[in-house]
Amino acid sequence: MATTQTTTAPSPAMRESRTTRLMLAAFRAGVALLWIENAGWKTPPDFTSLRKFTQYAVDYPVFSPFTWLIEHLVLPNFIVFGWLTLLVEASLGAFLLIGLATRLWALIGIAQSLAIMLSVMNAPHEWEWSYYLMILAHIALFATAAGRSYGLDGVLRPAWRRSDGRLAPVLLRLS
């Protein structure tokens, strides 16, 4: 007895879902590349360009407590700050690109975008909407758990869900 199987094209909902996931992955990769490019001009050992833009927080203040923090904590310890900034922004790019712990890195991206905004928003020739859009992009990455779309979060979540380890629930939340 022979059976025949019929194949049908995926439903429009399935195609949209696949397309949506692909576009979300592309969006996540685009934001990652923004951070990778942004980290590229923060050059050790003296981080001259970064210092110039950080100084803007004092020269063109946006929020007085932040200005005080930059003037009294960051600028006197600038080399350490420069390395931390480079590490955070390179990590943002790397983790968002591979889609690992995407929700955690989206929150870090919001914080870093806010710090950048508070440093340079009132400086000459700055377009404040660029910082609002950076924050909104990271909110979208967080809200959509973008690493689950063609990222390592999507690959590893089933294993984390099955795991009895202490770290598994934390990893599930971060993804």
Protein Blocks (a to p, Z undefined) as FASTA:
>chain_A
ZZddddddddfklmmmmmmmmmmmmmmmmmmmmmmmmmmmmccfklmmmmmmmmmmmmmc
fblklmmmmmmmmmmmmmmmmmmmmmmmmmmmmmmmnopaklmmmmmmmmmmmmmmmmmm
mpghiafklmmmmmmmmmmmmmnommlnopaklmmmmmmmmpmbfklmmmmmmZZ
